[in-house]
């Protein structure tokens, strides 16, 4: 039995080609909506929508209901601050709700939900969660930097209230 010679690498696409993914990137409005208390949790509420629009109130309400149902209890423990943020993402073809909370000092935990565009109250938990889309990551980046500045590295000590007072409003 003879050994076969190693085969040269066969690329999947022609060298230099780039996949075309539509639609192209167009920044979307990411807006702070309000602070909300859910039990002992204190949450920043953000809306993310298609260009020129705002997150629909019914999607924001459904997102807050999911937060109330899925945040860990109790809110405050030895390794949990009872603070976080939510994103009600009014995407092109679906309703998306993401619930985030800070735990273990430097960990951001999440639960993500998706459902039909026309029925945000029908969202269900995503089994295989992504870290976030490029639009959501804009909010997450802001929240990460605020958490580092106000809770993890501030020379004056941990200031969760200062963290909660920061607001993000930008096109991402």
Buried (B, 14 or more C-beta within 10 A) or exposed (E): EEEEEEEEEEEEEEEEEEEEEEEEEEEBBBBBBEEBEBEEBBBBBBBBBBEEEBBBEBBBEBBBBBBBEEBEEEBEEEEBBBBBBBBBBBBEEBBBBBBBBBBEEEEBBBBBBBBEBEEBEEBEEBEEEEEBBEBBEBBBEBBEEBBEBBBEEEEEEBEBEBBBEBBBEEEB
